[in-house]
Amino acid sequence: MARRCEICGKGTVAGNNVPRKGQAKKRGGVGQHIGVKTKRVFKPNILKIKANVKGTTKTIKVCARCLKAGKVEKVC
């Protein structure tokens, strides 16, 4: 099962975890040192809900943004 919104297609995105040490120069320090970058994953807020899809009730995976925007008609 993919972690993907069935409305907008939002899914997981890869990125970097960047550790920073030291105080920035503009805050009175000697500058920041960036350590070794390691990979990380940004996961979307996916919810399983029952919704009306073409007149029938189906369980679909939807991101919280689509649910909040009203792109899906939720069935209780």
C-alpha contacts under 8 A as a table, 3 or more apart, distances in Angstrom:
res1	aa1	res2	aa2	distance
3	R	11	G	5.89
3	R	12	T	6.88
3	R	43	K	7.99
3	R	44	P	7.71
3	R	46	I	6.98
4	R	9	G	5.82
4	R	10	K	5.54
4	R	11	G	4.43
4	R	12	T	7.38
4	R	44	P	7.87
4	R	46	I	7.20
4	R	61	K	7.16
4	R	62	V	7.68
4	R	63	C	7.91
5	C	8	C	5.83
5	C	9	G	4.78
5	C	10	K	5.23
5	C	11	G	6.62
5	C	46	I	6.64
5	C	61	K	5.59
5	C	62	V	4.65
5	C	63	C	5.40
6	E	9	G	5.66
6	E	60	I	6.95
6	E	61	K	5.91
6	E	62	V	5.91
7	I	62	V	6.51
7	I	66	C	7.21
7	I	71	K	7.83
8	C	66	C	7.44
10	K	44	P	7.11
10	K	63	C	7.43
11	G	43	K	6.96
11	G	44	P	6.15
12	T	41	V	6.68
12	T	42	F	5.71
12	T	43	K	4.81
12	T	44	P	6.24
13	V	41	V	5.83
13	V	42	F	5.22
13	V	43	K	6.79
14	A	39	K	7.11
14	A	40	R	5.98
14	A	41	V	4.62
14	A	42	F	6.18
15	G	39	K	5.85
15	G	40	R	5.42
15	G	41	V	6.03
15	G	42	F	7.19
16	N	37	K	6.00
16	N	38	T	5.53
16	N	39	K	4.55
16	N	40	R	5.44
16	N	41	V	8.00
17	N	37	K	5.67
17	N	38	T	5.25
17	N	39	K	5.98
17	N	40	R	5.99
18	V	34	I	6.82
18	V	35	G	6.75
18	V	36	V	7.03
18	V	37	K	5.04
18	V	38	T	6.99
19	P	34	I	5.96
19	P	35	G	5.43
19	P	36	V	7.21
19	P	37	K	7.13
20	R	32	Q	6.34
20	R	33	H	5.77
20	R	34	I	4.71
20	R	35	G	6.22
21	K	32	Q	5.56
21	K	33	H	5.24
21	K	34	I	6.51
21	K	35	G	7.63
22	G	29	G	7.15
22	G	30	V	7.44
22	G	31	G	6.28
22	G	32	Q	4.72
22	G	33	H	6.36
23	Q	27	R	6.66
23	Q	28	G	7.16
23	Q	29	G	4.65
23	Q	30	V	6.60
23	Q	31	G	5.74
23	Q	32	Q	5.71
24	A	27	R	5.33
24	A	28	G	6.74
24	A	29	G	5.26
24	A	30	V	6.68
24	A	31	G	4.64
24	A	32	Q	5.43
25	K	28	G	5.21
25	K	29	G	4.64
25	K	30	V	5.39
25	K	31	G	4.74
25	K	32	Q	7.59
26	K	29	G	7.14
44	P	63	C	6.81
45	N	63	C	5.45
45	N	64	A	5.79
46	I	61	K	6.22
46	I	62	V	5.48
46	I	63	C	4.36
46	I	64	A	6.36
47	L	61	K	5.50
47	L	62	V	5.40
47	L	63	C	6.05
47	L	64	A	6.89
48	K	59	T	6.49
48	K	60	I	5.65
48	K	61	K	4.55
48	K	62	V	6.46
49	I	59	T	5.46
49	I	60	I	5.69
49	I	61	K	6.43
49	I	62	V	7.22
49	I	74	K	7.00
49	I	75	V	7.94
50	K	57	T	6.36
50	K	58	K	5.45
50	K	59	T	4.35
50	K	60	I	6.35
50	K	74	K	6.05
50	K	75	V	5.50
50	K	76	C	7.25
51	A	57	T	5.53
51	A	58	K	5.59
51	A	59	T	6.32
51	A	60	I	6.97
51	A	72	V	6.71
51	A	73	E	5.56
51	A	74	K	4.47
51	A	75	V	5.11
52	N	55	G	5.70
52	N	56	T	5.44
52	N	57	T	4.73
52	N	58	K	6.44
52	N	72	V	7.64
52	N	73	E	5.82
52	N	74	K	6.65
52	N	75	V	6.67
53	V	56	T	5.34
53	V	57	T	6.15
53	V	58	K	6.45
57	T	75	V	7.48
62	V	66	C	6.63
62	V	67	L	6.73
63	C	66	C	5.59
63	C	67	L	6.49
64	A	67	L	5.05
64	A	68	K	6.05
65	R	68	K	5.16
65	R	69	A	6.08
66	C	69	A	5.08
66	C	70	G	6.34
66	C	71	K	5.46
66	C	72	V	6.94
67	L	70	G	5.39
67	L	71	K	6.17
67	L	72	V	5.89
68	K	71	K	7.79
70	G	73	E	6.89
